[in-house]
Amino acid sequence: MWLDYQGEKDCYLGQVHSIEHPDFPEKEKPVRAIFNNRSEYVKPIDANSCKLYFTSKFDMKLNALASMMEGKGSEGQEKWFKEFSKQCGK
């Protein structure tokens, strides 16, 4: 997480990726997805608005129909955006 990213006041860059840790070994059930990269960049426009850039690449480690994966993946993204907006006071 970088606050005031590249010297720009109130800009934020966050980046997440999965790691291996002996206290939390990989499991077969439930399957744990691996985040290759998840990043968000927030840049204020004015006192009441901002731009948000978001990217996410992950391996769900499942062999399933694309339509099922799109539904489950989009539900998680929607939940994240709603919580993000709530924290921003919207």
Buried (B, 14 or more C-beta within 10 A) or exposed (E): EEEEBEEEEEBBBBEEEBEEEEEEEEEEEEEBBBBEEBBBBBBBEEEEEBEEEBEBEBEEEEEEEEEEEEEEBEEEEEEBEEEBEEEEEE
